[in-house]
Amino acid sequence: MKRIRIRQFVDCGLLRALVLCVVVLSMALLPSCTTVEEKSQEEIYTYPLKFTFAKWCFDEHWDFDEMIEIAKDMGCYGIDLVSIGDPNFLENWDKMRKNGLKDGLHFAHGFDRGLNDRKNHAECQEALIKAIAECSKYGFKTVLTFSGPSGSISREDGIANCVRALTIKCIKKDQDGNLFADPNGGGILSIMKYAELNEIDIAMELLNSRINIPMKGHPDQMADNLEFIMEVVKQVNSPNMGVVYDFYHAHVMGRDLFADLDVAFPFIKVIHTAGYPGRHEIGRGQEIDYPALVRELSRRRFEGPVCCEGITSGDPPDHFKTLTEAKMICDGRLRLWR
């Protein structure tokens, strides 16, 4: 049977209309303890959020051209983490820029070799220099960094090493004027100063260390708590240094998400969303109250991307429904009550 491409559905609007009907009807059939309420945008929130989705979550289902068409049709701000597993991601960035889309978070280096270990500094600093320059060229805003695993490194040393990696003057120029990193220092700029000059943010992500399943948890990750990242942010002391706050990872670690917003909101550059358990959809059938969190982000006038980073469940998985429902929740058009 000839495969019908998603773009054909998107172009005619049929798939979107069908999925929206399924979502609303399925919610209406919930038990009496749960209701769905549709309200106007003005009634629910006063500040629109910038909805994005993570490319890696949908790579196996759509090609990038299809993702662009879907993002445009849904009115998304962009597609995030485009560089993960793709050495030719700049070609996709070109397509995004032509279509008015942003990469809200640029993946610079992996989470298994982070800033908390000085043995990784040369590699991570080189990656950050490159990522900052790429974002500056394309007009994208935020570069992602990670602490790395704890191993035998103490919390105090881990914080000090993260701060050192970002604040030591490690950037030098070769004879051709190209920038490179010398982790021993003695250069002309620090990573953080280079980011500031290019108006780029660097943000460290909170990851859960409790779940030992690839891409659902990161055992031994040092930055598995907000306090660690906030201490790094405090000591780096730059308006361009901040946090990627992942509601899923924070919930796995047993954190009070609203209390964390009270503490960290001015420093949060990007929000990630996924449902728990399973890191799946953010609608009904999971524990995190996303409609309430969306209202709080809107009330606080959050300006960064809110990225759908959930892995679609079901057999077969309905990726388009996952995104549609997430976008409706992020827009304040879908409120779920238990």
C-alpha positions in Angstrom: 0.0 0.0 0.0 1.4 3.4 -0.9 2.4 5.4 2.2 0.4 8.6 2.6 2.9 11.3 3.8 2.0 13.3 6.9 2.4 16.6 4.9 -0.6 15.6 2.8 -2.7 15.5 5.9 -1.2 18.6 7.3 -1.7 20.6 4.2 -5.4 19.8 4.0 -5.9 20.1 7.8 -7.7 16.7 8.0 -5.4 15.0 10.4 -5.3 17.9 12.8 -9.0 18.2 12.9 -9.4 14.4 13.4 -6.9 14.3 16.2 -8.4 17.3 18.0 -11.8 15.6 17.9 -10.4 12.3 19.3 -8.6 14.2 22.1 -11.6 16.2 23.1 -14.0 13.2 22.9 -11.7 10.9 24.8 -11.4 13.4 27.6 -15.2 13.8 27.7 -15.5 10.0 28.3 -13.4 10.2 31.5 -14.9 9.0 34.8 -17.1 11.5 36.7 -14.2 12.5 38.9 -12.4 14.0 35.9 -13.7 16.7 33.6 -12.3 18.6 30.6 -13.0 22.3 30.3 -12.4 24.4 27.2 -12.1 28.1 27.8 -11.0 31.1 25.8 -7.4 32.0 25.8 -8.2 35.2 27.6 -9.9 33.4 30.5 -7.1 30.9 31.1 -3.9 32.9 30.7 -2.6 36.3 30.0 0.9 35.5 28.6 1.4 33.1 25.7 4.1 30.4 26.0 6.6 29.4 23.3 5.8 25.8 22.6 8.5 23.6 21.0 9.2 19.9 20.7 12.4 17.9 20.9 13.5 16.4 17.6 15.0 13.2 19.1 11.6 12.1 20.4 10.1 11.9 16.9 13.1 11.0 14.7 11.9 7.5 14.1 8.5 8.6 12.9 9.0 11.7 10.8 11.7 13.1 8.7 12.8 16.7 9.4 10.8 18.2 6.5 7.7 16.7 8.0 8.6 18.0 11.4 8.9 21.5 10.0 5.5 21.3 8.3 3.9 20.1 11.5 5.6 22.7 13.7 4.4 25.5 11.3 0.9 24.1 11.1 0.6 23.9 14.9 2.1 27.4 15.4 5.1 26.1 17.3 8.0 28.5 18.3 10.5 25.9 17.1 12.1 22.5 17.3 14.7 21.9 20.0 17.8 19.8 20.3 18.2 19.4 16.6 21.9 18.6 16.7 21.5 15.4 18.8 22.8 12.5 16.7 23.0 14.6 13.6 26.4 15.9 12.4 24.7 17.7 9.5 22.2 19.6 11.7 23.2 23.0 10.3 21.3 22.0 7.1 18.2 21.5 9.2 18.9 24.9 10.9 18.9 26.5 7.5 15.5 25.0 6.8 14.2 26.1 10.2 15.4 29.7 9.7 13.7 29.9 6.3 10.5 28.8 7.9 10.7 31.2 10.9 11.4 28.4 13.5 13.9 28.5 16.3 16.1 25.8 18.0 15.3 26.7 21.6 18.1 24.6 23.1 21.3 23.7 21.3 23.0 20.4 22.5 26.7 21.1 22.8 28.1 18.0 24.6 26.9 14.8 26.2 25.7 14.2 29.8 28.2 11.4 30.4 31.3 13.7 30.2 30.4 17.0 31.9 31.9 20.1 33.6 32.2 18.6 37.1 35.3 16.7 36.1 38.4 18.7 35.1 39.5 15.9 32.8 36.6 16.8 30.5 37.2 20.5 30.4 39.1 20.7 27.2 36.5 18.7 25.3 33.5 20.5 26.9 35.0 23.9 26.4 35.7 23.3 22.8 32.2 22.1 22.3 30.7 25.1 24.1 32.8 27.6 22.0 31.6 25.9 18.8 28.0 25.8 20.0 28.0 29.5 21.1 29.3 30.6 17.7 26.7 28.4 15.9 23.8 29.9 17.9 25.1 33.4 17.4 25.2 32.9 13.6 21.7 31.6 13.4 20.1 33.8 16.0 19.3 31.0 18.4 19.5 31.7 22.1 20.5 28.9 24.5 23.3 26.3 24.7 22.8 23.3 26.9 25.5 22.0 29.3 25.6 19.2 31.9 27.3 18.5 35.2 28.3 14.9 34.4 28.3 11.9 36.7 29.5 12.2 40.3 31.9 9.2 40.3 34.3 9.9 43.1 34.0 13.7 42.8 32.6 15.5 45.9 29.7 17.9 45.5 32.0 20.8 46.5 34.6 19.9 44.0 32.0 19.3 41.3 30.6 22.8 41.8 34.1 24.3 41.8 35.0 22.5 38.6 31.8 23.5 36.8 32.4 27.2 37.8 36.1 27.0 36.7 35.2 25.5 33.3 32.9 28.4 32.6 34.9 31.3 34.1 38.6 30.6 33.5 40.0 32.5 30.6 40.4 29.4 28.4 39.8 30.8 25.0 42.8 31.5 22.8 43.3 32.3 19.1 45.6 30.3 16.8 47.6 32.0 14.0 44.6 31.9 11.6 42.4 33.7 14.2 40.4 30.6 15.0 39.3 30.2 18.6 40.3 27.1 20.7 40.2 26.1 24.4 43.1 25.8 26.7 41.7 24.4 30.0 44.8 25.7 31.9 43.8 29.3 31.2 45.9 32.2 30.1 43.6 33.0 27.3 41.7 36.1 26.3 38.1 35.2 27.3 36.2 32.8 29.4 33.4 30.6 28.0 30.9 32.7 30.0 32.3 36.0 28.7 32.2 34.7 25.1 28.6 33.8 25.6 27.8 37.2 27.0 29.5 39.0 24.1 27.4 36.9 21.7 24.2 37.4 23.7 23.9 33.6 24.2 22.7 31.8 27.3 24.3 28.7 28.8 22.0 26.5 30.8 22.6 23.4 32.9 19.9 20.8 33.0 18.5 19.0 36.1 18.4 15.3 35.4 17.0 12.5 37.5 19.5 9.9 38.8 16.9 7.4 40.0 15.8 5.7 36.7 18.3 3.5 35.0 16.7 3.4 31.5 18.3 5.2 28.6 16.9 8.6 28.0 14.5 8.2 30.9 17.1 8.6 33.7 20.8 9.3 34.2 22.2 7.3 37.2 24.9 9.1 39.2 24.3 12.5 37.5 25.6 15.1 39.9 23.1 17.8 38.9 20.1 15.7 40.0 19.0 18.5 42.3 18.3 22.2 41.8 20.5 23.3 44.7 23.6 22.1 42.9 22.8 24.0 39.7 21.7 27.2 41.6 25.1 27.2 43.4 26.9 27.0 40.1 24.7 29.8 38.7 25.4 31.9 41.8 29.2 31.5 41.6 29.4 32.0 37.8 27.5 35.3 38.4 26.4 36.0 34.9 22.9 37.0 33.6 23.6 34.6 30.8 24.0 31.5 33.0 20.9 29.6 34.0 18.9 26.4 34.3 17.0 24.0 32.1 14.3 22.9 34.4 12.8 19.6 33.4 9.5 19.0 35.2 9.7 15.2 34.5 13.2 14.8 35.9 12.5 17.0 38.9 9.3 15.1 39.7 11.2 11.8 39.6 13.6 13.2 42.2 10.6 14.0 44.4 10.8 17.8 44.1 8.1 20.3 44.7 7.8 21.8 41.2 6.0 25.0 42.3 8.4 25.6 45.1 11.3 25.2 42.7 9.7 27.8 40.4 9.7 30.2 43.4 13.4 29.7 43.9 14.7 29.5 40.4 12.3 31.2 38.1 14.5 34.3 37.2 17.3 31.9 36.2 15.2 29.3 34.1 16.1 29.6 30.4 14.1 26.6 29.1 11.4 24.3 30.4 11.1 20.6 29.5 8.0 18.6 29.8 7.1 14.9 29.9 4.7 12.7 31.8 5.4 10.4 34.7 5.6 7.5 34.8 7.4 6.5 31.6 8.4 9.9 30.2 5.4 9.8 28.0 2.5 12.2 27.2 1.7 15.1 29.5 -2.1 14.7 29.5 -4.3 12.4 31.5 -3.1 9.1 33.0 0.1 10.5 34.5 1.0 12.3 37.8 2.2 15.8 36.9 -0.5 18.6 36.8 0.7 20.3 33.6 -2.3 22.6 33.2 -1.6 24.1 36.6 2.1 24.5 35.8 1.2 26.1 32.5 -1.0 28.6 34.3 1.8 29.4 36.7 4.4 29.9 33.9 2.0 32.2 32.2 1.2 34.1 35.3 4.9 34.6 35.8 5.3 35.6 32.1 7.9 33.0 31.3 9.8 34.0 28.1 11.8 30.9 27.3 10.7 27.8 25.3 8.5 25.2 26.8 9.6 22.0 25.1 7.6 18.8 24.8 10.2 16.1 25.4 8.0 13.1 26.0 8.3 9.7 24.3 5.0 8.7 22.7 3.4 5.6 24.2 0.8 3.3 22.6 0.9 0.5 20.0 1.1 2.0 17.4 2.2 5.3 19.0 0.2 8.3 17.9 2.9 11.0 17.8 0.7 13.6 16.3 -1.9 13.2 19.1 1.0 13.6 21.6 2.0 16.9 20.1 -1.5 18.2 19.6 -2.5 17.5 23.2 0.7 19.0 24.5 0.2 22.1 22.4 -3.4 22.5 23.6 -2.2 22.2 27.3 0.6 24.7 26.7 -1.8 27.1 25.0 -4.2 26.9 28.0 -6.9 25.4 25.8 -7.1 22.1 27.6 -7.6 21.8 31.4 -7.6 18.5 33.1 -9.0 17.9 36.6 -8.6 14.8 38.6 
